[in-house]
């Protein structure tokens, strides 16, 4: 599961980067042919994808996994320290 959460964030960038680049090109260059836009996406794809992967990895890769474990540890500590009143069940 840990390995998959890291990989998923990478693979999402591979698929979404062309749309991201196309949107940036539409915004920055209102008048451009389809061929010019396609050339722009091809030219910028690899470096943009690598940059987006590098930027997203700490947040959704490492951050998501570490946050999950810290929350679980904190919840366990809370449940050990807190004795609920009779009749209340904590999950």
N, C-alpha and C positions, 0 to 999 in steps of 0.2 A: 504494500500500500504506500509506503514512504517513497519508494522509487517511482511509482506511478504518479504521485502528486507533483514530483519535480518534472517529470517528462511531459505531463499534460500542459503545464504552463508554457513549455517550449513549443510544443506542436501547435498550440493555439496561435502563437505568433507567426509561424510559418504560413498558416492559412489566412490570417487577417492582415498581414503586412501589405499585400497588393491593394486591398481595399483602402487601407490607411494612406498609402502613397497616391492612389488615384484621387482620393478626397482632397489631399493637400494640393495636388496639381490643379484640380478644378477650382479650388479656392484662390490659389496664387496666380493662375493663368486662366482667365475667363475664356479667351479665344485660343483654341488649340485643336488640332485635328486628332482623330483617334490614333493615328500612327505616332504622332508626337507624344501623346500621353502614354502609349504602350512602350515607346522607347525610354521615356522617363522612368517608368516603373521597372523595366528591365535593368536600366543603368543603376538605380538606387536600391534594388531589392536586397542584395546580399548584405551590404553594410548596414542597411536599415534593420533588417531582420536580426542580425547579430547584436546590434545596439539595443533593440527592443527586448531581446532575450536576456541580455545582460542586465537591463534595468528592471525587468519584472521578476527575475529569479530570487533576489533577496526578499521581496515582499510576499510573493505567493508561493514560492518554493520553500525556502528556509523559514520565513516568518510564519507561514501557515502551519507548518509541522511543529515548530517550537511552541507556538501559541497553544496548539492543541494539547501538548504534553504539560505545559505550565498550568493551563486551566484545569486539567484532570488532577494534577498534583494539588493545586489549591482547593479544589472541591473536596478531595479526600481529607485534607487537613481540616476543612470547615466541618465536614460531617463527623469527624472524630472529636472535635472540640465542642460541638453543639449537640446537646441532648434535647430532642424535641419533646414538647408536652405529650402526655398520653393521648393516644388516638390519632396522632399525626404521623404519617409515614413519609419519609424522605426517599426519593429515588436516586 
